[in-house]
Amino acid sequence: MNVPFLRDDSLPPGEAEQVAPGIRRILCDNPSAFTFRGTNTYLVGGGGSVAVIDPGPEDERHLQAIMAATSGERITHILVSHTHRDHSPGARRLAALTGAPTLGYGPHATPPEAGQEGGDHEFVPDIALADEAMVDGADWRLRALFTPGHCGNHLCFALEGSGVLFSADHVMSWSTSVVSPPDGSMRAYMDSLGRLRLREGEDRLYLPGHGPHLPDPMPFLDALSVHRRRREQRILAALREHGPAPLEALVGPVYGPMDPRLIKAAGRSMLAQLLMLEEEGAATHRDGLWALA
């Protein structure tokens, strides 16, 4: 089962488009091999109570686009799905301009000295959201769903009564998510996928952190799960043929030819799967070498 990725996204950066009733999207102009065309910021509600989900990186043009799109409205909440630098740093300036509190699961789960790249270690939410916490506006209600895996403090947000889930970087429409230890965990990621799969009938539209909106998301979740399990089988086959071997020697046999910019990230995701296999007793790691158990 191939993952049916969606990459047709023509929204110009800085413009606001309505993607569902009461929901607008603004694309930040921060394209990369990891962010696709950029970070999606979502505006929920209007008039007297607007929630901003993922204000993005520190980017003055994106900040001004958010302010322009909400001119004459009141931003009352700034929600952060997770503390990666393409999602949370913009919250500081937006909060200073609007007086709105920031909300998220908590600070970045691993310290800077752990060597984790991309983490925003400065963000601390004004209001910490526990799993299943509710955030209420004048005409909307968001439920926080703790979905670690891509990031240790990752949240998705369900817009109650709408069938819409803001899936952030846990489920993106354009690509799989990077899962990079120690902050990322493949076991947690797979468990979080399973949790969302149990919401069949509740969520009919995913609005991801990168890429276009994702209708009919349940078959997509199934394809993501199969994709990860197939990669797991390729890792086991590579260990069978090449092990014991260091991580770097396994990337090529598992992934094949790929964009050089993604090789390091691929190795990190493969490490996450190796650690899960080690937990399951299928692989071992000793003196820097991975082997079948």
C-alpha positions in Angstrom: 0.0 0.0 0.0 1.6 3.2 -1.2 0.9 6.4 0.8 -1.3 8.7 -1.4 0.6 11.9 -0.7 -0.9 15.2 -1.8 1.5 17.9 -3.1 -0.8 20.1 -5.2 -0.8 23.3 -3.1 -1.0 26.6 -4.9 -1.7 29.0 -2.0 0.7 32.0 -2.2 2.5 32.7 1.1 0.9 35.4 3.2 -2.6 35.1 1.8 -5.4 33.8 3.9 -7.7 31.1 2.4 -10.8 29.6 4.0 -10.3 25.8 4.2 -13.4 24.9 6.1 -16.3 26.8 7.8 -14.7 29.2 10.3 -11.2 28.1 9.5 -8.5 30.0 7.5 -5.0 29.0 6.5 -2.0 31.3 6.0 1.2 29.8 4.5 4.5 31.0 5.9 7.2 31.5 3.2 9.7 29.1 4.8 10.0 26.3 2.2 12.6 23.5 2.7 13.2 19.8 2.2 11.4 19.3 5.5 8.7 21.9 5.5 7.5 21.5 1.9 6.2 24.9 0.8 6.2 26.2 4.4 4.4 26.1 7.7 0.6 26.3 7.8 -0.8 28.7 10.4 -4.6 28.3 11.0 -7.1 30.9 12.2 -10.1 29.4 14.0 -13.2 31.5 14.5 -13.7 35.2 13.8 -14.8 38.5 15.2 -14.6 38.5 19.0 -12.5 35.3 19.4 -9.8 34.0 17.1 -7.5 31.1 17.9 -4.2 31.1 16.1 -2.7 27.5 15.7 1.0 27.3 15.1 2.2 30.9 14.4 5.3 29.5 12.7 8.9 30.7 12.9 10.2 34.1 13.7 9.2 35.7 10.5 8.1 39.4 10.3 6.2 39.0 7.0 4.3 36.0 8.3 3.5 37.9 11.6 2.2 40.8 9.6 0.1 38.5 7.4 -1.5 37.0 10.5 -2.2 40.5 11.9 -3.7 41.7 8.5 -5.9 38.6 8.2 -7.3 39.3 11.7 -7.7 43.0 11.4 -10.8 44.1 13.2 -10.9 40.8 15.1 -9.6 39.7 18.5 -7.0 37.0 18.8 -7.7 35.4 22.2 -5.6 32.2 22.1 -2.3 31.2 20.5 -2.0 27.4 20.3 1.3 25.6 19.6 1.2 22.0 18.4 4.9 21.3 19.3 8.2 23.0 19.9 10.0 22.8 16.6 11.5 26.1 15.3 9.2 26.2 12.3 6.1 26.1 14.5 6.5 27.8 17.9 8.9 30.8 17.9 6.5 33.1 16.2 4.2 32.8 19.3 6.4 35.2 21.3 5.9 38.3 19.1 2.3 37.5 18.4 1.6 37.2 22.1 3.3 40.5 22.7 1.3 42.3 20.0 -2.1 40.8 21.0 -1.9 40.1 24.7 -3.3 36.6 23.9 -1.9 33.7 26.1 0.1 30.9 24.5 -1.1 27.3 25.0 0.8 24.0 24.5 1.6 20.8 26.1 4.8 22.1 27.7 8.4 23.1 26.9 10.6 21.1 24.6 11.1 17.6 26.2 14.8 17.2 25.6 17.5 19.7 26.7 19.7 21.5 24.2 22.8 19.5 25.2 21.0 16.3 24.0 22.0 17.4 20.5 18.4 17.5 19.2 18.2 19.8 16.1 15.3 22.0 15.4 14.0 22.3 18.9 12.6 25.6 20.3 14.0 25.5 23.8 12.7 29.0 24.7 9.0 28.3 24.4 7.1 27.8 27.6 3.3 28.0 27.3 1.4 30.4 29.5 -1.2 27.6 29.8 -0.1 24.0 29.7 -2.7 21.7 28.0 -3.0 18.2 29.3 -4.3 15.4 27.1 -8.1 15.9 26.4 -8.0 19.5 27.6 -10.6 21.8 26.2 -10.0 25.4 24.9 -13.1 27.5 24.4 -13.7 30.5 22.2 -16.8 32.5 21.5 -18.1 30.1 18.8 -15.6 27.3 18.8 -14.1 24.6 21.1 -10.8 22.8 20.6 -9.8 19.5 22.2 -6.1 18.9 22.7 -4.9 15.4 21.9 -1.5 14.3 23.1 0.2 12.6 20.1 3.9 12.3 20.8 6.3 10.6 18.3 7.4 13.3 15.9 8.1 15.5 18.9 7.9 14.6 22.6 5.3 17.3 23.3 3.2 17.1 20.2 -0.5 17.9 20.2 -3.2 17.6 17.6 -6.3 19.7 18.0 -9.9 18.6 17.2 -12.4 21.2 16.5 -15.4 19.9 18.3 -18.6 19.2 16.3 -16.9 19.9 12.9 -15.1 16.7 11.9 -11.8 18.8 11.6 -8.6 17.7 13.1 -5.5 19.9 13.1 -2.9 17.2 12.7 0.2 19.4 12.7 3.3 17.3 11.9 2.0 14.0 13.3 0.2 13.4 10.0 1.2 15.6 7.0 -0.4 15.3 3.6 2.8 15.8 1.6 5.3 13.4 3.3 5.9 11.1 6.2 7.0 12.7 9.5 10.6 12.7 10.6 11.0 10.8 13.9 14.3 11.7 15.4 15.5 10.3 18.8 15.9 11.2 21.6 12.9 13.6 21.4 11.2 11.6 18.7 10.0 8.0 19.4 8.8 5.5 16.8 6.9 3.5 19.4 5.1 6.7 20.6 4.5 7.7 17.0 2.9 4.4 16.1 0.8 4.4 19.2 -0.3 8.0 18.4 -1.3 6.9 14.9 -3.3 4.1 16.4 -5.0 6.6 18.7 -6.1 8.8 15.8 -7.3 5.7 13.9 -9.7 5.0 16.7 -11.4 8.3 16.0 -12.9 7.0 12.8 -16.3 8.7 12.4 -15.2 11.8 14.3 -12.5 13.2 12.0 -13.3 13.7 8.4 -10.8 16.4 7.4 -7.1 16.8 8.5 -5.5 20.1 8.4 -1.7 19.4 8.6 1.2 21.6 9.6 2.7 21.3 6.1 0.9 20.6 2.8 -2.7 20.9 1.6 -5.7 19.7 3.5 -6.3 15.9 3.8 -9.9 14.7 3.2 -10.9 11.1 4.1 -7.9 10.7 6.4 -8.5 7.1 7.7 -7.2 5.3 4.6 -4.2 7.7 4.7 -3.5 6.6 8.3 -3.6 3.0 7.3 -1.2 3.6 4.5 1.2 5.4 6.9 1.1 2.4 9.2 1.8 0.0 6.4 4.6 2.2 5.1 6.4 2.2 8.5 6.0 -1.6 8.9 7.4 -2.2 5.4 10.4 -0.1 6.3 10.8 -2.1 9.5 11.0 -5.2 7.3 13.6 -3.7 5.1 15.6 -2.8 8.2 15.5 -6.4 9.4 16.5 -7.6 5.9 19.5 -5.1 5.9 20.5 -6.4 9.3 20.3 -9.9 8.1 22.5 -9.2 5.1 24.9 -6.5 6.4 24.9 -6.7 10.2 26.4 -6.2 12.6 26.8 -2.8 11.1 26.8 0.9 12.1 23.7 2.9 11.5 25.3 4.9 8.6 26.0 1.6 6.7 22.3 0.6 6.8 20.8 3.8 5.4 21.6 3.0 1.7 20.4 -0.6 1.8 17.1 0.4 3.5 16.3 3.7 1.7 18.1 3.3 -1.7 18.9 6.4 -3.7 17.5 9.6 -2.2 17.9 13.4 -1.9 21.2 14.0 -0.2 19.5 16.7 1.9 17.4 14.0 3.5 20.0 11.3 4.2 20.7 12.5 7.8 17.0 12.8 8.6 16.4 9.3 7.1 19.1 7.9 9.4 17.4 9.5 12.4 14.1 8.0 11.5 15.8 4.6 10.9 17.4 4.9 14.4 13.9 5.4 15.8 12.8 2.2 14.2 15.9 0.3 15.3 15.3 1.4 18.9 11.7 0.2 18.7 12.9 -3.1 17.3 15.4 -3.3 20.2 12.5 -2.8 22.6 10.6 -5.6 20.9 13.6 -7.9 21.1 14.2 -8.1 17.4 17.5 -6.1 17.2 20.5 -5.5 19.4 23.0 -2.7 19.6 26.5 -3.1 21.0 29.7 -1.1 20.5 28.1 1.1 17.8 26.9 -1.9 15.7 23.4 -3.0 15.1 22.5 -6.6 14.5 19.6 -9.0 14.6 18.8 -10.3 18.0 
